[in-house]
Amino acid sequence: MPSFVTGHATHPDWRMALALAAAQLDAQRAAIEAGPGGPPTLGFAYLTDAYAPQAEALLAELRQRWPGVAWVGCVGVGVAASGVEYFDEPALVLMLCDLPAGCFEVFSGVRPLHRIAAFSALVHADPATPDLAELITELSDRVDSGYLFGGLAASRSATVHLADGVWQGGLSGVAFSEDVALLSRVTQGCQPVGPVRTITRAERNIVAELDGAPALPCLLGDLGLDAALDPRSALPRLRATLAGLTDGDQVAVGRGGQFGPDVRVRHLVGLDPGRQAVAVADMVEPGMRLAFCTRDVDAARRDLVRICSEIREELSPEAADITLPALTGRRIEGAIYVSCAGRGGPHFGGPSAELQLVRHALGDVPLVGFFAGGEIAHQHVYGYTGVLTVFTGRA
């Protein structure tokens, strides 16, 4: 079975942070090498934007310390390890694993996929990339399951991602063959404030009608505001309101009235009182479903615990889901968690609260991740969500 080990540290000097994280990795590897584990083959590296200018030097040092390891990762405004978040401070998290070389393939804009039969893929992307949504859809079409997971790099300096090189623009990551068993779930961070409606008239990013009625009065009604009032007087409430979008054949609201995993939350970017329309930060078309929503800490906590519980249930020998027989009797070997930059830190109630919820629910499994400018799951870019992916091995 694959072995995963992690190390993480914060320090003003990236060299010292790397040395501290490397010491943790080497100590764990020494214990594993006494057993059946093999040499590491794949590494994940996430760094806060304080280290972004030194990304080239950092990658060179990683290669020197662990020759033969393929590295992927990116920069985030925060990074995460099991039970720990680093925000607004220079920090680095690393994870090494010993997956067989033929089970994965690193890719980038200059190194397209061609060597393995890709079944799923971890993706990191530059949010400034033109036609990013189309590129993600195209990559999803090239993996057999259609499933991608990952996120958009987030930085207040250089926005870089790593894939056996340091890149700006485009997307990169690592694809996995079907032999790499993993489970992935999306957790939502918003709660609907009104019903799910069908978009019946729209143009580009302008929603003109919902269920045949003007969209702006629907929005004001869901917020309990008088539609006869000037919408500008309601700006504080409107600024805190978002739109949850789904395609027409997807489930928008699941158990407990919470958003389902297919909902993509987008900002409201404008109102048109003349046309009684609402503008959202995405392209929309008739037939899509829309529910106005707000961020909700309690709902986010409940949903995060729910996805962790679902993963544990599917891995247990008593798992009832007959569609996943190969996962029965497996355990978590390692995990990657990508959360929205707007979710981390104090949003969950205190420093590292979000990652402590994950650790409490899953146990102290090897985990790394970052806080992104958008989360990738399936073939979509999400907002205000978390994407938790676990690698599994036979128990």
C-alpha positions in Angstrom: 0.0 0.0 0.0 1.2 3.6 -0.6 2.9 5.5 2.3 2.3 9.2 2.8 4.3 11.5 5.1 4.0 15.2 5.8 6.1 18.1 7.2 5.2 21.7 7.7 6.8 24.8 9.2 6.7 28.6 9.3 9.8 30.8 9.3 10.8 34.2 7.8 13.5 32.4 5.8 12.2 29.8 3.3 15.4 27.7 3.7 14.8 27.3 7.4 11.1 26.4 6.9 12.2 23.8 4.4 14.8 22.4 6.7 12.3 22.1 9.5 9.7 20.4 7.3 12.3 18.1 5.8 13.4 16.9 9.2 9.8 15.9 9.9 9.6 14.0 6.6 12.9 12.3 7.0 12.0 11.1 10.5 8.8 9.6 9.3 10.4 8.1 6.2 13.0 6.4 8.4 10.2 4.7 10.3 8.5 3.6 7.1 11.6 2.3 5.5 12.0 -0.2 8.3 8.8 -1.8 6.9 7.4 -2.4 3.4 7.5 1.2 2.1 9.6 2.1 -0.9 11.4 5.3 -1.9 9.3 8.4 -2.4 8.2 9.1 -6.0 5.7 12.0 -5.8 5.7 15.1 -3.7 3.1 17.8 -3.0 4.3 21.3 -2.0 2.1 24.2 -1.0 3.6 27.6 0.1 2.2 30.8 1.2 2.6 33.8 -1.0 5.4 35.2 1.2 7.6 32.5 -0.4 6.3 32.9 -4.0 9.3 35.0 -5.2 11.6 32.2 -4.1 9.6 29.4 -5.7 12.3 28.5 -8.3 15.0 28.2 -5.6 12.6 26.3 -3.3 11.8 23.7 -6.0 15.5 23.3 -6.8 16.2 22.6 -3.2 13.4 20.0 -3.0 14.8 18.2 -6.0 18.3 18.2 -4.5 17.0 16.8 -1.2 14.8 14.1 -2.7 16.3 13.1 -6.1 13.8 11.3 -8.4 10.7 12.8 -6.8 8.2 14.5 -9.1 6.8 17.7 -7.4 3.4 19.4 -7.8 1.8 22.2 -5.9 1.1 25.9 -5.8 1.0 29.1 -3.8 -1.9 30.1 -1.6 -2.8 32.9 0.8 -2.8 30.2 3.4 -1.6 26.6 3.6 -2.8 23.7 5.7 -1.6 20.5 7.3 -3.5 18.1 9.6 -5.2 20.3 12.2 -3.1 23.4 11.3 -3.6 26.5 9.1 -1.0 29.1 8.3 -2.4 32.4 7.2 -0.6 35.7 6.7 2.7 34.2 7.6 5.5 32.6 5.6 4.9 28.9 5.7 5.4 25.7 3.7 3.6 22.3 3.8 5.0 19.2 2.1 3.8 15.6 1.5 5.7 12.7 0.1 4.3 9.4 -1.1 5.6 6.3 -2.8 3.0 5.6 -5.5 4.4 3.4 -8.3 5.8 5.5 -11.1 3.4 4.1 -13.7 0.3 5.2 -11.7 0.7 8.9 -12.1 1.9 11.5 -14.5 2.8 15.2 -13.9 1.5 17.6 -16.6 1.7 21.3 -17.4 1.2 23.6 -20.4 4.5 22.5 -21.9 4.1 18.8 -20.8 0.7 17.5 -21.8 -0.7 14.2 -20.6 0.3 11.2 -22.9 1.9 8.5 -20.9 -0.8 6.9 -18.7 -4.5 6.2 -19.0 -5.6 9.0 -16.7 -8.6 8.3 -14.5 -8.6 11.4 -12.3 -6.3 14.4 -11.7 -5.2 17.0 -9.2 -5.2 20.4 -10.8 -3.6 23.7 -9.9 -4.4 26.8 -12.1 -3.6 30.5 -12.4 -6.9 32.4 -12.0 -5.7 35.0 -14.6 -5.7 32.4 -17.4 -8.0 33.3 -20.3 -10.7 30.7 -21.0 -9.8 28.9 -17.8 -13.3 27.3 -17.5 -12.9 25.8 -21.0 -9.4 24.5 -20.2 -10.7 22.7 -17.1 -13.6 21.2 -19.0 -11.2 20.0 -21.7 -8.9 18.4 -19.2 -11.9 16.8 -17.5 -12.8 15.2 -20.8 -9.4 13.7 -21.1 -9.6 11.7 -17.8 -11.7 8.6 -17.8 -13.8 9.4 -14.8 -14.1 13.0 -15.7 -13.2 13.9 -12.1 -10.8 16.7 -11.3 -9.9 18.1 -7.9 -7.7 21.0 -6.8 -7.9 24.8 -6.9 -6.8 28.2 -8.2 -3.5 29.5 -6.9 -4.0 32.6 -4.7 -1.3 35.2 -4.0 -0.7 38.8 -3.2 2.6 38.6 -5.0 3.5 36.1 -7.8 0.8 33.6 -8.6 2.8 30.4 -9.3 2.1 26.7 -9.6 4.5 23.8 -9.5 4.7 20.8 -11.8 8.4 19.7 -12.1 8.9 23.4 -12.9 7.5 26.8 -11.8 4.7 28.1 -13.9 2.6 31.2 -14.3 -0.6 31.1 -16.3 -2.4 28.0 -17.5 -2.9 24.9 -15.4 -0.8 22.0 -14.2 -1.0 19.1 -11.8 -0.7 15.3 -11.7 -3.0 12.7 -13.2 -3.6 9.3 -11.6 -4.4 6.0 -13.2 -7.4 3.9 -12.0 -5.0 1.9 -9.8 -4.8 5.0 -7.4 -7.8 4.6 -5.2 -9.2 7.9 -3.9 -12.4 9.5 -2.7 -13.3 13.2 -3.0 -16.1 15.3 -1.7 -17.2 19.0 -2.0 -18.4 20.8 1.1 -20.4 24.0 0.8 -20.1 27.2 2.8 -23.3 29.0 2.0 -27.0 28.5 2.9 -29.9 29.3 0.6 -32.1 32.2 1.7 -35.0 31.4 -0.7 -36.3 28.8 -3.1 -34.5 27.2 -6.0 -35.8 28.8 -9.2 -35.3 28.1 -12.9 -33.7 30.8 -15.0 -36.2 31.5 -17.8 -34.6 34.5 -19.5 -30.9 35.4 -19.4 -28.2 37.0 -21.5 -24.6 36.3 -20.8 -24.2 37.0 -17.1 -27.6 38.9 -16.7 -30.5 37.0 -15.1 -33.6 38.7 -16.4 -36.3 36.3 -15.2 -36.7 33.5 -12.7 -39.7 31.1 -13.1 -41.1 33.6 -15.5 -40.9 36.6 -13.1 -38.5 39.5 -13.0 -35.3 38.5 -11.2 -34.7 41.6 -9.1 -38.1 41.4 -7.2 -37.4 37.7 -6.5 -34.1 38.6 -5.0 -35.6 41.4 -2.8 -38.4 39.1 -1.8 -36.0 36.4 -0.7 -34.2 38.9 1.5 -37.5 40.1 3.0 -37.0 43.6 1.4 -39.8 45.7 0.0 -39.6 45.5 -3.8 -41.0 49.1 -4.0 -37.9 50.4 -2.3 -34.9 51.8 -4.2 -32.5 48.8 -4.3 -29.6 51.1 -3.5 -31.1 51.5 0.1 -30.6 47.7 0.5 -27.0 47.6 -0.6 -25.6 46.3 2.8 -27.8 43.2 2.6 -27.3 42.8 -1.1 -23.5 42.9 -0.8 -23.7 39.9 1.5 -25.9 37.9 -0.9 -24.6 35.5 -3.5 -26.1 33.2 -6.1 -25.9 29.4 -6.1 -26.1 28.1 -9.7 -26.6 24.5 -11.0 -27.3 23.0 -14.3 -30.9 22.0 -14.9 -30.4 18.3 -14.3 -28.4 18.7 -11.0 -29.7 18.6 -7.5 -29.4 22.1 -5.9 -30.5 21.5 -2.3 -29.9 18.3 -0.4 -30.5 17.1 3.1 -31.3 19.7 5.8 -32.0 22.4 3.2 -28.2 22.7 2.5 -26.7 23.1 -1.0 -25.7 20.0 -2.8 -22.1 19.4 -4.1 -23.0 20.6 -7.7 -23.9 24.1 -6.6 -21.4 26.8 -7.8 -21.6 29.9 -5.7 -21.1 33.2 -7.5 -21.1 36.9 -6.5 -23.8 39.3 -7.5 -22.0 41.9 -9.6 -24.8 44.3 -10.4 -28.5 45.2 -10.4 -30.5 46.7 -13.2 -33.6 48.4 -11.8 -34.7 49.4 -15.3 -34.9 45.8 -16.5 -35.6 44.4 -13.1 -32.6 42.1 -13.6 -29.6 40.8 -11.6 -26.0 40.3 -12.8 -23.9 37.4 -11.5 -20.2 36.6 -11.9 -20.7 33.8 -14.4 -22.3 33.0 -17.7 -25.9 31.9 -17.3 -28.5 30.5 -19.6 -32.2 29.6 -19.6 -32.8 26.2 -17.9 -30.2 26.6 -15.2 -31.3 26.7 -11.6 -30.5 29.6 -9.2 -31.0 30.1 -5.4 -29.9 33.3 -3.7 -27.7 32.5 -0.6 -25.5 33.9 2.1 -22.4 32.6 3.8 -23.3 30.6 6.9 -20.7 29.4 9.4 -22.9 26.9 11.1 -24.0 25.4 7.8 -20.4 25.2 6.7 -19.3 23.4 9.8 -22.2 20.9 9.5 -21.5 20.2 5.9 -17.8 19.7 6.5 -18.5 17.2 9.2 -21.0 15.5 6.8 -18.5 14.9 4.0 -15.9 13.6 6.4 -18.5 11.2 7.8 -19.5 10.1 4.3 -15.9 9.3 3.5 -15.4 7.3 6.7 -18.6 5.4 6.1 -17.6 4.5 2.5 -14.3 3.2 3.7 -15.7 1.0 6.5 -16.2 -2.7 6.1 -19.9 -2.2 6.7 -20.2 0.4 3.9 -23.7 0.0 2.4 -22.9 1.7 -1.0 -22.9 -1.3 -3.4 -21.6 1.0 -6.1 -18.2 1.2 -4.4 -17.2 -2.4 -3.6 -13.5 -1.8 -4.2 -13.3 0.7 -1.4 -14.7 -1.6 1.3 -12.1 -2.4 3.9 -9.8 0.4 3.0 -8.2 3.1 5.1 -7.0 6.7 4.5 -3.3 6.9 3.6 -3.1 10.6 2.8 -5.3 13.5 2.0 -5.4 16.9 0.2 -7.8 19.6 1.3 -8.4 22.7 -0.8 -10.5 25.4 0.8 -11.6 28.8 -0.2 -9.5 31.7 1.0 -12.7 33.2 2.3 -13.4 30.2 4.6 -10.1 29.9 6.5 -8.9 31.6 9.6 -11.5 33.1 11.9 -14.5 32.3 9.7 -14.9 28.9 11.4 -14.5 30.4 14.8 -10.8 30.6 15.5 -7.3 29.9 14.2 -7.1 26.5 12.5 -10.7 25.7 13.4 -11.6 24.4 9.9 -8.6 22.0 9.8 -9.2 20.9 13.3 -12.7 19.9 12.3 -11.3 17.7 9.5 -8.7 16.1 11.9 -11.4 15.4 14.5 -13.6 13.7 11.9 -10.9 11.8 9.9 -8.2 11.3 12.5 -4.7 12.6 12.3 -4.0 11.4 8.8 -1.2 12.8 6.6 -2.8 15.9 5.0 -1.7 19.0 3.1 -3.6 21.7 1.3 -4.0 25.4 0.6 -6.5 28.2 0.6 -7.4 29.0 -2.9 -8.9 31.7 -5.1 -11.5 29.1 -6.4 -11.9 25.4 -5.8 -11.9 22.8 -8.6 -14.1 19.7 -8.5 -15.6 17.6 -11.2 -15.2 20.0 -14.2 -16.2 23.2 -12.4 -14.6 26.1 -10.4 -16.4 26.6 -7.1 -16.4 29.4 -4.5 -16.7 29.4 -0.7 -16.3 25.6 -0.7 -13.8 23.0 0.4 -12.7 20.0 -1.7 -11.4 17.1 0.4 -9.7 14.2 -1.4 -8.3 11.1 0.4 -6.0 8.5 -1.0 -6.9 5.0 0.3 -5.1 1.7 0.8 -6.1 -1.7 1.9 -6.7 -1.9 5.6 
